Structure formats: structure tokens, C-alpha cells
Amino acid sequence: MWYEAHNTYEGAEQDIEEFVRQWALKQLLDKYNYPREWLGEKLQIEEPVKIGSSEKEADIWSYVKI
């Protein structure tokens, strides 16, 4: 994650999509208390998803039932 690598969000805004993705992940982990161990397991980044007959990538995909 950008913040963990740089200890700041400064510079991340140059790539707004990545900035928003990192912000959303931070919210899931810090505000909603998703366990960090879920990263790569129940929380996937850029996960291929089928939409109709085409395949796209979801920025963040959760395998967690709420």
C-alpha cells in the first residue's frame, strides 16, 4: 500500500486511481476493522470479474459475506 511504503499520501495523488484504491483499502482496514490478513485472501486487488459476456477488473473485490 502507498501509505505503508511512503508513510505519507504525498505523491499518490499523481495517480488518482491508485490513490482512491489505497484510500478505500485503508478505510476497510482501519475504519471497518477488516483484518490485514485478509489482503490477498478475502480482499483481492484488481480481481478479474465477468460482466455479461466481457471480463473486467474490479479494483477491490471482497469474498466476505456481510
C-alpha positions in Angstrom: 0.0 0.0 0.0 1.2 3.5 -0.8 0.9 4.8 2.7 2.8 1.9 4.2 5.6 2.2 1.6 6.0 6.0 1.9 4.5 6.8 5.4 2.5 9.6 3.7 -0.1 10.0 0.9 2.1 12.8 -0.7 2.8 11.9 -4.3 0.0 9.3 -4.6 -2.4 11.9 -6.0 -0.4 11.9 -9.2 -2.1 8.6 -9.9 -5.6 9.3 -8.7 -6.9 5.8 -9.3 -4.2 4.2 -7.2 -4.8 6.9 -4.6 -8.5 6.1 -4.3 -7.8 2.4 -4.2 -5.3 2.8 -1.4 -7.7 5.1 0.5 -10.6 2.6 0.1 -8.4 -0.2 1.4 -7.2 1.9 4.3 -10.9 2.6 5.2 -11.7 -1.2 5.1 -8.8 -2.0 7.3 -8.8 0.9 9.8 -12.4 2.2 9.9 -14.3 -1.1 9.3 -11.7 -3.3 11.1 -11.1 -5.8 8.3 -8.1 -7.9 9.3 -4.9 -7.2 7.4 -4.5 -11.0 7.0 -7.5 -10.8 4.5 -5.4 -8.9 2.0 -4.7 -11.3 -0.8 -7.2 -13.8 0.6 -10.6 -12.4 1.2 -9.8 -9.0 -0.2 -8.4 -9.1 -3.7 -6.9 -6.2 -5.7 -7.6 -6.0 -9.5 -9.6 -9.2 -9.5 -10.9 -10.3 -12.9 -14.7 -10.4 -12.9 -17.2 -11.4 -15.6 -19.7 -8.7 -16.5 -22.1 -10.1 -19.1 -20.0 -11.6 -21.9 -16.9 -9.5 -21.1 -14.3 -9.7 -18.4 -13.2 -6.6 -16.5 -11.0 -6.0 -13.4 -12.5 -5.0 -10.1 -10.2 -2.6 -8.2 -11.1 -4.2 -4.9 -13.0 -7.5 -4.6 -14.3 -8.9 -1.3 -15.0 -12.5 -0.7 -16.6 -11.6 2.7 -20.3 -12.0 3.2 -21.8 -9.2 5.3 
